Amino acid sequence: MIANTPKPPYYAVIFTSVRVEVEEDYREMSDKMIELVQQQKGFLGMESAKNEIGITVSYWDSLEAIKNWKMNVNHIEAREKGRSIWYKKFKVRISKVERDYKFEK
């Protein structure tokens, strides 16, 4: 599903990852993070795709909102487990969206 974002400017956090074979509690933690992030002040929506690499883009109204999510205790726990159990590697990019447009049939 494509996120319904507001008129720019806003921010995008792009999380690109390569997983290991271990599934230990991954789906449960992922579902918990999706539920939690939707309750965060400043969260605007997200999009995700997974094949050989996973790409999740979350949208935010401010850099402060992004920082607050990064410091969320449950999100810290998920990051630590990601580093120690679930991911071979990942990269996070934070961008300011200056312009967007859409097409729909």
Contacts in CASP RR format, 6 or more apart in sequence:
PFRMAT RR
TARGET T0000
AUTHOR 0000-0000-0000
METHOD contacts of the structure
MODEL  1
MIANTPKPPYYAVIFTSVRVEVEEDYREMSDKMIELVQQQKGFLGMESAK
NEIGITVSYWDSLEAIKNWKMNVNHIEAREKGRSIWYKKFKVRISKVERD
YKFEK
1 47 0 8 1.000
2 47 0 8 1.000
2 102 0 8 1.000
3 44 0 8 1.000
3 45 0 8 1.000
3 46 0 8 1.000
3 47 0 8 1.000
3 57 0 8 1.000
3 59 0 8 1.000
4 45 0 8 1.000
5 44 0 8 1.000
5 45 0 8 1.000
5 59 0 8 1.000
5 97 0 8 1.000
5 100 0 8 1.000
6 44 0 8 1.000
6 61 0 8 1.000
8 97 0 8 1.000
8 98 0 8 1.000
8 99 0 8 1.000
8 100 0 8 1.000
9 96 0 8 1.000
9 97 0 8 1.000
9 98 0 8 1.000
10 44 0 8 1.000
10 59 0 8 1.000
10 60 0 8 1.000
10 61 0 8 1.000
10 96 0 8 1.000
10 97 0 8 1.000
11 59 0 8 1.000
11 60 0 8 1.000
11 61 0 8 1.000
11 62 0 8 1.000
11 63 0 8 1.000
11 65 0 8 1.000
11 66 0 8 1.000
11 94 0 8 1.000
11 95 0 8 1.000
11 96 0 8 1.000
11 97 0 8 1.000
12 57 0 8 1.000
12 58 0 8 1.000
12 59 0 8 1.000
12 60 0 8 1.000
12 94 0 8 1.000
12 95 0 8 1.000
12 96 0 8 1.000
12 97 0 8 1.000
13 57 0 8 1.000
13 58 0 8 1.000
13 59 0 8 1.000
13 60 0 8 1.000
13 66 0 8 1.000
13 92 0 8 1.000
13 93 0 8 1.000
13 94 0 8 1.000
14 55 0 8 1.000
14 56 0 8 1.000
14 57 0 8 1.000
14 92 0 8 1.000
14 93 0 8 1.000
14 94 0 8 1.000
14 95 0 8 1.000
15 55 0 8 1.000
15 56 0 8 1.000
15 57 0 8 1.000
15 58 0 8 1.000
15 90 0 8 1.000
15 91 0 8 1.000
15 92 0 8 1.000
16 53 0 8 1.000
16 54 0 8 1.000
16 55 0 8 1.000
16 90 0 8 1.000
16 91 0 8 1.000
16 92 0 8 1.000
16 93 0 8 1.000
17 53 0 8 1.000
17 54 0 8 1.000
17 55 0 8 1.000
17 56 0 8 1.000
17 87 0 8 1.000
17 89 0 8 1.000
17 90 0 8 1.000
17 91 0 8 1.000
18 52 0 8 1.000
18 53 0 8 1.000
18 54 0 8 1.000
18 87 0 8 1.000
18 88 0 8 1.000
18 89 0 8 1.000
18 90 0 8 1.000
19 26 0 8 1.000
19 54 0 8 1.000
19 86 0 8 1.000
19 87 0 8 1.000
19 88 0 8 1.000
20 85 0 8 1.000
20 86 0 8 1.000
20 87 0 8 1.000
20 88 0 8 1.000
22 85 0 8 1.000
22 86 0 8 1.000
24 85 0 8 1.000
24 86 0 8 1.000
25 81 0 8 1.000
26 85 0 8 1.000
26 86 0 8 1.000
29 78 0 8 1.000
29 81 0 8 1.000
32 74 0 8 1.000
32 78 0 8 1.000
33 74 0 8 1.000
33 75 0 8 1.000
33 78 0 8 1.000
34 46 0 8 1.000
36 72 0 8 1.000
36 74 0 8 1.000
36 75 0 8 1.000
37 43 0 8 1.000
37 46 0 8 1.000
37 58 0 8 1.000
37 69 0 8 1.000
37 75 0 8 1.000
38 45 0 8 1.000
40 65 0 8 1.000
40 68 0 8 1.000
40 69 0 8 1.000
40 72 0 8 1.000
41 65 0 8 1.000
41 68 0 8 1.000
42 60 0 8 1.000
42 61 0 8 1.000
42 62 0 8 1.000
42 65 0 8 1.000
43 58 0 8 1.000
43 59 0 8 1.000
43 60 0 8 1.000
43 65 0 8 1.000
43 69 0 8 1.000
44 58 0 8 1.000
44 59 0 8 1.000
44 60 0 8 1.000
44 61 0 8 1.000
45 58 0 8 1.000
45 59 0 8 1.000
46 56 0 8 1.000
46 57 0 8 1.000
46 58 0 8 1.000
46 59 0 8 1.000
47 56 0 8 1.000
47 57 0 8 1.000
48 54 0 8 1.000
48 55 0 8 1.000
48 56 0 8 1.000
48 57 0 8 1.000
49 55 0 8 1.000
59 97 0 8 1.000
60 66 0 8 1.000
60 69 0 8 1.000
63 94 0 8 1.000
66 94 0 8 1.000
69 75 0 8 1.000
82 90 0 8 1.000
END
